[in-house]
């Protein structure tokens, strides 16, 4: 194998490694984002249970409304 061929192979490996690292970082950011959304959702649900806020889109709010009406 010539020096040029080895150099090309090393560049291709480096490109593959960088691509994989970028994909890994993108996945990490997505996971962080989803984790934050879950955390916020849990906090809203807890606040609803404690009747601090009313989320008209959630099941808990509609259940509370039904109980208040009946």
DSSP file (Angstrom, degrees, kcal/mol; ACC not computed):
  #  RESIDUE AA STRUCTURE BP1 BP2  ACC     N-H-->O    O-->H-N    N-H-->O    O-->H-N    TCO  KAPPA ALPHA  PHI   PSI    X-CA   Y-CA   Z-CA
    1    1 A X              0   0    0      0, 0.0     2,-0.0     0, 0.0     0, 0.0   0.000 360.0 360.0 360.0 132.3    0.0    0.0    0.0
    2    2 A X     >  -     0   0    0      1,-0.1     4,-2.1     4,-0.0     5,-0.2  -0.312 360.0-109.8 -78.8 164.3    1.4    3.3   -1.0
    3    3 A X  H  > S+     0   0    0      1,-0.2     4,-2.4     2,-0.2     5,-0.2   0.873 119.7  54.1 -60.4 -37.7    1.8    6.3    1.4
    4    4 A X  H  > S+     0   0    0      2,-0.2     4,-2.5     1,-0.2    -1,-0.2   0.913 107.5  49.5 -64.6 -42.5   -1.0    8.1   -0.5
    5    5 A X  H  > S+     0   0    0      2,-0.2     4,-2.3     1,-0.2    -2,-0.2   0.911 112.1  48.0 -63.2 -42.5   -3.4    5.2   -0.1
    6    6 A X  H  X S+     0   0    0     -4,-2.1     4,-2.5     2,-0.2    -1,-0.2   0.894 111.1  51.1 -64.9 -40.1   -2.7    5.0    3.6
    7    7 A X  H  X S+     0   0    0     -4,-2.4     4,-2.3     2,-0.2    -2,-0.2   0.922 110.3  48.7 -63.7 -43.4   -3.2    8.8    4.0
    8    8 A X  H  X S+     0   0    0     -4,-2.5     4,-2.4     1,-0.2    -2,-0.2   0.913 111.4  50.5 -61.5 -42.9   -6.5    8.6    2.1
    9    9 A X  H  X S+     0   0    0     -4,-2.3     4,-2.2     1,-0.2    -2,-0.2   0.903 110.3  49.3 -62.9 -41.3   -7.6    5.7    4.4
   10   10 A X  H  X S+     0   0    0     -4,-2.5     4,-2.4     2,-0.2    -1,-0.2   0.886 110.4  50.5 -65.8 -39.0   -6.6    7.7    7.5
   11   11 A X  H  X S+     0   0    0     -4,-2.3     4,-2.4     2,-0.2    -2,-0.2   0.911 110.5  49.8 -64.8 -41.5   -8.5   10.7    6.3
   12   12 A X  H  X S+     0   0    0     -4,-2.4     4,-2.3     2,-0.2    -2,-0.2   0.896 111.0  49.3 -64.2 -40.3  -11.6    8.6    5.6
   13   13 A X  H  X S+     0   0    0     -4,-2.2     4,-2.6     2,-0.2    -2,-0.2   0.910 110.9  49.7 -64.5 -41.7  -11.4    7.0    9.1
   14   14 A X  H  X S+     0   0    0     -4,-2.4     4,-2.6     2,-0.2    -2,-0.2   0.905 110.4  50.6 -63.6 -40.8  -11.1   10.5   10.7
   15   15 A X  H  X S+     0   0    0     -4,-2.4     4,-2.4     2,-0.2    -2,-0.2   0.918 111.1  48.4 -62.7 -43.5  -14.1   11.7    8.7
   16   16 A X  H  X S+     0   0    0     -4,-2.3     4,-2.5     2,-0.2    -2,-0.2   0.916 111.6  50.2 -62.0 -43.9  -16.1    8.6    9.9
   17   17 A X  H  X S+     0   0    0     -4,-2.6     4,-2.3     1,-0.2    -2,-0.2   0.920 111.4  47.7 -62.0 -44.7  -15.0    9.3   13.5
   18   18 A X  H  X S+     0   0    0     -4,-2.6     4,-2.4     2,-0.2    -1,-0.2   0.896 110.9  51.7 -63.8 -40.2  -16.0   12.9   13.3
   19   19 A X  H  X S+     0   0    0     -4,-2.4     4,-2.4     1,-0.2    -2,-0.2   0.925 110.9  47.9 -61.8 -44.7  -19.4   12.0   11.8
   20   20 A X  H  X S+     0   0    0     -4,-2.5     4,-2.3     1,-0.2    -2,-0.2   0.887 110.8  51.0 -64.6 -38.9  -20.0    9.5   14.6
   21   21 A X  H  X S+     0   0    0     -4,-2.3     4,-2.2     2,-0.2    -1,-0.2   0.900 110.3  49.5 -65.7 -39.4  -19.1   12.0   17.2
   22   22 A X  H  X S+     0   0    0     -4,-2.4     4,-2.4     2,-0.2    -2,-0.2   0.920 111.6  48.5 -64.8 -43.4  -21.4   14.6   15.7
   23   23 A X  H  X S+     0   0    0     -4,-2.4     4,-2.3     1,-0.2    -2,-0.2   0.899 110.9  51.3 -63.6 -40.1  -24.3   12.1   15.6
   24   24 A X  H  X S+     0   0    0     -4,-2.3     4,-2.3     2,-0.2    -1,-0.2   0.911 110.5  48.3 -62.6 -42.9  -23.6   11.2   19.2
   25   25 A X  H  X S+     0   0    0     -4,-2.2     4,-2.3     2,-0.2    -2,-0.2   0.893 110.0  52.1 -66.0 -39.6  -23.7   14.8   20.3
   26   26 A X  H  X S+     0   0    0     -4,-2.4     4,-2.1     1,-0.2    -2,-0.2   0.914 110.7  48.0 -62.4 -42.2  -26.9   15.4   18.4
   27   27 A X  H  X S+     0   0    0     -4,-2.3     4,-2.6     2,-0.2    -2,-0.2   0.901 109.7  52.7 -64.6 -40.5  -28.5   12.4   20.2
   28   28 A X  H  X S+     0   0    0     -4,-2.3     4,-2.5     1,-0.2    -2,-0.2   0.907 109.7  48.9 -61.1 -41.7  -27.2   13.7   23.6
   29   29 A X  H  X S+     0   0    0     -4,-2.3     4,-2.4     2,-0.2    -1,-0.2   0.895 110.8  50.0 -65.9 -39.5  -28.8   17.1   22.9
   30   30 A X  H  X S+     0   0    0     -4,-2.1     4,-2.7     2,-0.2     5,-0.2   0.918 111.1  49.1 -63.7 -42.6  -32.1   15.4   22.0
   31   31 A X  H  X S+     0   0    0     -4,-2.6     4,-2.6     2,-0.2    -2,-0.2   0.920 111.0  50.0 -63.1 -43.7  -32.1   13.3   25.1
   32   32 A X  H  X S+     0   0    0     -4,-2.5     4,-2.2     2,-0.2    -1,-0.2   0.916 111.5  49.0 -59.6 -43.1  -31.3   16.4   27.2
   33   33 A X  H  X S+     0   0    0     -4,-2.4     4,-2.2     2,-0.2    -2,-0.2   0.933 112.8  46.2 -63.1 -46.7  -34.2   18.2   25.6
   34   34 A X  H  X S+     0   0    0     -4,-2.7     4,-2.5     1,-0.2    -1,-0.2   0.882 110.5  53.9 -64.9 -37.6  -36.7   15.4   26.1
   35   35 A X  H  X S+     0   0    0     -4,-2.6     4,-2.3     1,-0.2    -1,-0.2   0.911 109.1  48.7 -62.1 -42.0  -35.5   15.0   29.7
   36   36 A X  H  X S+     0   0    0     -4,-2.2     4,-2.4     2,-0.2    -2,-0.2   0.901 110.3  51.2 -64.6 -40.3  -36.2   18.7   30.3
   37   37 A X  H  X S+     0   0    0     -4,-2.2     4,-2.5     2,-0.2    -2,-0.2   0.909 110.4  48.9 -63.0 -41.6  -39.7   18.3   28.7
   38   38 A X  H  X S+     0   0    0     -4,-2.5     4,-2.5     2,-0.2    -1,-0.2   0.918 110.7  51.0 -63.7 -42.9  -40.5   15.4   31.0
   39   39 A X  H  X S+     0   0    0     -4,-2.3     4,-2.1     2,-0.2    -2,-0.2   0.920 111.6  46.6 -61.2 -44.8  -39.3   17.3   34.0
   40   40 A X  H  X S+     0   0    0     -4,-2.4     4,-2.4     2,-0.2    -1,-0.2   0.914 111.6  51.7 -64.0 -42.6  -41.5   20.3   33.2
   41   41 A X  H  X S+     0   0    0     -4,-2.5     4,-2.5     1,-0.2    -2,-0.2   0.906 109.8  49.2 -61.2 -42.1  -44.5   18.0   32.5
   42   42 A X  H  X S+     0   0    0     -4,-2.5     4,-2.5     2,-0.2    -1,-0.2   0.890 110.6  50.6 -65.4 -38.6  -44.0   16.3   35.8
   43   43 A X  H  X S+     0   0    0     -4,-2.1     4,-2.3     2,-0.2    -2,-0.2   0.900 111.1  48.4 -66.0 -39.8  -43.8   19.7   37.6
   44   44 A X  H  X S+     0   0    0     -4,-2.4     4,-2.5     2,-0.2    -2,-0.2   0.922 111.8  49.7 -65.5 -43.4  -47.0   20.9   35.9
   45   45 A X  H  X S+     0   0    0     -4,-2.5     4,-2.4     1,-0.2    -2,-0.2   0.912 111.4  48.8 -61.6 -42.0  -48.8   17.7   36.8
   46   46 A X  H  X S+     0   0    0     -4,-2.5     4,-1.9     1,-0.2    -1,-0.2   0.904 110.8  50.1 -64.5 -40.6  -47.7   18.0   40.4
   47   47 A X  H  <>S+     0   0    0     -4,-2.3     5,-3.1     2,-0.2     6,-0.6   0.883 109.8  51.7 -64.8 -37.4  -48.8   21.6   40.5
   48   48 A X  H ><5S+     0   0    0     -4,-2.5     3,-1.6     3,-0.2    -2,-0.2   0.920 107.6  51.8 -63.5 -42.7  -52.2   20.6   39.1
   49   49 A X  H 3<5S+     0   0    0     -4,-2.4    -1,-0.2     1,-0.3    -2,-0.2   0.888 111.6  46.6 -61.4 -37.4  -52.6   17.9   41.7
   50   50 A X  T 3<5S-     0   0    0     -4,-1.9    -1,-0.3    -5,-0.2    -2,-0.2   0.399 114.9-122.4 -84.2   4.1  -51.9   20.6   44.4
   51   51 A X  T < 5S+     0   0    0     -3,-1.6    -3,-0.2     2,-0.2    -2,-0.1   0.788  75.1 126.9  60.6  32.3  -54.4   22.8   42.5
   52   52 A X  S   <S+     0   0    0     -5,-3.1     2,-0.3     1,-0.2    -4,-0.2   0.805  75.9  12.2 -85.5 -31.5  -51.8   25.6   42.0
   53   53 A X        -     0   0    0     -6,-0.6     2,-0.5    -9,-0.2    -1,-0.2  -0.919  67.8-134.1-139.1 165.2  -52.4   25.8   38.3
   54   54 A X        -     0   0    0     -2,-0.3     2,-0.8    -3,-0.1     3,-0.0  -0.974  11.0-167.3-126.7 118.3  -54.9   24.6   35.8
   55   55 A X    >   -     0   0    0     -2,-0.5     3,-1.7     1,-0.1     6,-0.4  -0.898   5.5-163.6-103.7 105.9  -53.7   23.0   32.5
   56   56 A X  T 3  S+     0   0    0     -2,-0.8    -1,-0.1     1,-0.3     6,-0.0   0.607  85.3  58.6 -69.8  -9.8  -56.8   22.8   30.3
   57   57 A X  T 3  S+     0   0    0      4,-0.0    -1,-0.3    -3,-0.0     2,-0.2   0.542  90.6  88.8 -93.8  -7.2  -55.1   20.3   28.0
   58   58 A X  S <> S-     0   0    0     -3,-1.7     4,-1.4     1,-0.1     5,-0.1  -0.546  76.6-128.7 -97.4 159.0  -54.4   17.7   30.6
   59   59 A X  H  > S+     0   0    0      1,-0.2     4,-2.1    -2,-0.2     5,-0.2   0.862 107.0  59.1 -67.2 -38.1  -56.5   14.8   31.8
   60   60 A X  H  > S+     0   0    0      1,-0.2     4,-2.5     2,-0.2    -1,-0.2   0.910 104.0  50.7 -61.8 -42.4  -56.1   15.7   35.4
   61   61 A X  H  > S+     0   0    0     -6,-0.4     4,-2.6     1,-0.2    -1,-0.2   0.910 109.9  49.3 -63.4 -41.6  -57.7   19.2   34.9
   62   62 A X  H  X S+     0   0    0     -4,-1.4     4,-2.1     1,-0.2    -1,-0.2   0.870 111.2  50.3 -67.9 -33.3  -60.7   17.7   33.1
   63   63 A X  H  X S+     0   0    0     -4,-2.1     4,-2.1     2,-0.2    -2,-0.2   0.912 110.6  49.0 -67.5 -42.3  -61.1   15.2   35.9
   64   64 A X  H  X S+     0   0    0     -4,-2.5     4,-2.1     1,-0.2    -2,-0.2   0.922 110.8  51.0 -62.4 -44.0  -60.9   18.0   38.5
   65   65 A X  H  X S+     0   0    0     -4,-2.6     4,-2.2     1,-0.2    -1,-0.2   0.913 109.4  50.2 -59.6 -43.6  -63.5   20.0   36.6
   66   66 A X  H  X S+     0   0    0     -4,-2.1     4,-2.1     1,-0.2    -1,-0.2   0.901 110.7  49.4 -63.2 -40.2  -65.9   17.1   36.4
   67   67 A X  H  < S+     0   0    0     -4,-2.1    -1,-0.2     1,-0.2    -2,-0.2   0.861 111.4  49.4 -67.5 -35.0  -65.6   16.5   40.1
   68   68 A X  H  < S+     0   0    0     -4,-2.1    -1,-0.2     1,-0.2    -2,-0.2   0.871 111.7  48.4 -71.0 -36.3  -66.2   20.2   40.8
   69   69 A X  H  <        0   0    0     -4,-2.2    -2,-0.2     1,-0.2    -1,-0.2   0.890 360.0 360.0 -71.4 -40.1  -69.3   20.3   38.6
   70   70 A X     <        0   0    0     -4,-2.1    -1,-0.2    -5,-0.2    -2,-0.2   0.473 360.0 360.0 -81.0 360.0  -70.9   17.1   40.0
